[in-house]
Structure formats: C-alpha cells, structure tokens
Amino acid sequence: MTSDDIWDVVVVGAGPAGSSAALSALHERPDARVLLLDRSDFPRDKSCGDGVAPHVFDVLRSLGADETVRELQLHHRAVETLELSMGAQGVTRRMRRPALVVPRAQFDARLVDAAVGAGGILRRHRVRTVDTSPGGVLIDGTIRARVVVAADGAHSGVRRSIGLVLPPRMALGLRAYAPTPRSRAGRQVIRFGQDRQPSYAWAFDRGDGWSNVGYGEVLSDRLSTPSRALMVQRVEDLLPGSTSAAHSWLGHHLPLSSARWHQPAGRILLAGDAAGLINPLSGEGIYYAVATGACAGRVAALSATSPPEGQPADPGTAHREGVRRLLRGNLVSTAIAGRLVSKPLVLSAGLRASAADQKVFDDLVELALGPGRLTPRILRGLIRHGRQ
Ligand SMILES: Cc1cc2nc3c(=O)[nH]c(=O)nc-3n(C[C@H](O)[C@H](O)[C@H](O)COP(=O)(O)OP(=O)(O)OC[C@H]3O[C@@H](n4cnc5c(N)ncnc54)[C@H](O)[C@@H]3O)c2cc1C
C-alpha cells in the first residue's frame, strides 16, 4: 500500500461538526487529503430549531470561512430579541449579539460547500464498519485513513465501533415550520413547561414569514418518552395557534453533555453530537459541533503530517486535551445549570434575575448558547430572586 492510498483525514458525517472538521484540517494543512463521507446528498433536512448562535460564526471565521459567514448573514435576518417565559412570568430582552435562524437544509449545505471549496472531497457513502490498527483506520474494508473524525450525529455508529455507549442523558425534540404571527416577528421565543420538566416549546422567527416551532424535553428514562402526538399538543399548549398550519414535523434525539466528557486515545476523534455534546441547559448543539469539529480537524491534520516530530503524541489524547481546554468550565457549569432548571423555583428565580438585570440575562445567554460559565453574577441573581 502506498501513502497515496491513505487519506490523511476521513470525516464521517457532513453536518456542522464534520464540515468544520474538514475546514479546520484544510485550514491547518491546505495540502491534506481530506475525505468527507455522508449517507445523504446535500442539501438534506435535519431536525433542529435552526437557531445559530453568534459564536458559531466566530469559529467558522477562524477556519477561513469568512465568505460563507458573510453570505449567511446577508441572506438571513438577524434575530436580536429573546423572550423567555414560564406561565405568567417572563423576560424579553435584546441579546448582546444577535443570532440567526437558518433552516438546516440551507445551513449545512453552505458549510459542506465551504469544506469542498477548501479542497475537501465529498462522497455519498453510508459508513457501516470501522476497524482500527496501529497504522491507521479502515472504513468498510476499503477506505483507509490516518485519522478519522466521527461526526455522524446523535446515534453515531463510529462512536459505537470504539466501544462507547450513548451519553446517559438524552432529550427528545420535535420541530416543524409554521407561519410567524406578528406578535412573534423578529424574536426567538422559549416557553418552559410547568409539568413535564425540564421541557420547553420554541418559536424562532426565520425572518421570511415562517418560524421554526417545536418542543423538546429531557427523557428521565426510556418509558418516559413522549409520543409525537403529545409533543405536538405541547407545542400548541405552550404556543397557542402555532400548529394548525405547521408542516414538516421531524423529531430527533439530543445527547446531552455532562461535566465529564470522554475521548479515548487513538485515531478516532469525536465531534459534535457524536461526542455527546449538546448543552443540557438549552439544547444548543451547533456551537459545540463546530467548535469540537474545529479541534478535531486541527489535531487530525497535524497527526497526519510527516515528519513525525510535528505530530501530537496520540491524536485522541491531543483532541481530548484541546476540547477540555476549550469547554471544561463550560461543561461543568452547564451540567449544574441543566439540573437546576428542572426545578421550577430556580427557573423562576433565573427569569426574575434576568428581568431585573441585563447583565445576568447576557451571562445566561452566553452559558446557554456559547462557551459561558455560571458567573458570580448569575449565582447572586438566583439567590436574591430565589428568596422572593
Ligand atoms: C429538535 C431539535 C432542535 C434543536 N435545536 C437546536 C438549535 O436551535 N440550535 C442549536 O445550536 N442546536 C439545536 N439542536 C442540536 C443540533 O441539531 C445538533 O447539535 C447538531 O445538528 C449537531 O451537529 P453534528 O454535525 O454533530 O450532527 P448532525 O447535524 O446530526 O450531522 C450528522 C451527519 O452524519 C451523517 N451520518 C450519520 N450516520 C452516518 C453514517 N453511518 N455514514 C455516513 N454519514 C452518516 C448524517 O447524514 C448527518 O449529515 C437541536 C436538535 C434537535 C433534535
């Protein structure tokens, strides 16, 4: 076998994690041979709220995808206002940095285009087997790679191939597209449930007359899985009038992150949902996907370089350290916050504290959408407003 038979990096899954991994590998080493495999053709749909946090664009810019970011920002209206409520209690404020609402069919296809534009090769291929050896990784008996990035989503087969089970905490979400009523134009609206906890319904205005609406809840055990009919009913209960003209209902699991994140040593690097990284406070996963995809791509490209002096000792270990440096404080904070919001008294205190102080609101948004932490200001706000 010659070195030409071996891909430097094979990325399995071309969602935001996979495209970012490919972009990052090629940003690090423009001559790297990077293969991006996905079982679907693009554009393809993906169940999601379509809320894209501003931090996602920071990461994409750092990978050289400035043109893609510019186009997304040109064609999709920025959403500046976030409305959070539980029952009669709520807060509506401007976010420090606006988010975009971009249907995933479009968002993911733009990122795949960027990865291909940077030199990645995209192939439609459903990966079934992954075998590792000291010299590399063999995919489906025919595709050889020095390093593989597992970016194949919540039910990752590559993750299973290295003996890792799914993360213990899962949520289930269901989304649809519905006309935007005037009252919700220009807003991201989140209404927390009061009985099934933690849960919320959302309506995110796309800016084109339509909103992404949906409902998600954390699953306490397998038996608690809500039916699709119940989830649609929950959307209607929490956001009255939003289901009658809704179409394209689509559900999916969300593997929620915990304080302890694990990446084994070796040549398979986990990213995004395949790494079990969805914010348990908010259900946000695109930021984690692009951020950990970027880490994985960088490590993979360096690991494939010769001479070996420049290579990290072990790709898996280097990736684990990179992600921990980036997210450690955030994962601990979101794990705590994710548990706290299941307590209605704490959630009410958070809403009151956010209504009283823009900075507490800003800190909570940073924690929910980006790499933020539980700040002293948030904790003081929860204590003060928890007493009321
Ligand atoms: C209902 C819902 C609402 C959500 N709302 C938001 C939101 O508003 N904002 C936000 O930031 N996050 C949201 N999330 C989370 C977000 O959707 C995910 O975190 C994000 O999609 C993760 O990206 P990824 O690239 O890791 O995985 P994915 O986007 O799932 O991409 C995985 C890719 O792998 C491919 N693949 C899978 N198996 C194989 C295989 N065997 N061979 C080849 N290819 C394969 C798939 O075709 C897919 O293209 C939501 C999730 C759900 C379910």
The ligand as an ORCA input file, in Angstrom:
! r2SCAN-3c Opt
* xyz 0 1
  C     -35.456     19.166     17.675
  C     -34.057     19.714     17.823
  C     -33.859     21.083     17.932
  C     -32.562     21.590     18.019
  N     -32.398     22.939     18.013
  C     -31.158     23.469     18.002
  C     -30.964     24.858     17.831
  O     -31.915     25.645     17.631
  N     -29.704     25.335     17.860
  C     -28.628     24.512     18.030
  O     -27.493     25.004     18.082
  N     -28.783     23.173     18.156
  C     -30.012     22.627     18.114
  N     -30.173     21.271     18.169
  C     -28.970     20.416     18.228
  C     -28.310     20.326     16.847
  O     -29.272     19.942     15.884
  C     -27.163     19.311     16.859
  O     -26.384     19.520     18.000
  C     -26.302     19.430     15.613
  O     -27.016     19.017     14.477
  C     -25.037     18.577     15.756
  O     -24.311     18.598     14.549
  P     -23.451     17.321     14.129
  O     -22.718     17.732     12.911
  O     -22.724     16.795     15.287
  O     -24.520     16.178     13.774
  P     -25.632     16.150     12.636
  O     -26.072     17.506     12.296
  O     -26.667     15.170     13.123
  O     -24.892     15.536     11.368
  C     -24.506     14.186     11.348
  C     -24.329     13.765      9.885
  O     -23.841     12.420      9.866
  C     -24.447     11.715      8.806
  N     -24.359     10.291      9.124
  C     -24.957      9.642     10.155
  N     -24.634      8.325     10.120
  C     -23.821      8.168      9.054
  C     -23.160      7.037      8.500
  N     -23.263      5.819      9.045
  N     -22.404      7.207      7.396
  C     -22.276      8.435      6.836
  N     -22.895      9.540      7.315
  C     -23.643      9.392      8.418
  C     -25.865     12.268      8.769
  O     -26.455     12.078      7.485
  C     -25.632     13.751      9.099
  O     -25.484     14.524      7.922
  C     -31.455     20.709     18.076
  C     -31.649     19.339     17.984
  C     -32.947     18.830     17.850
  C     -33.135     17.367     17.705
*
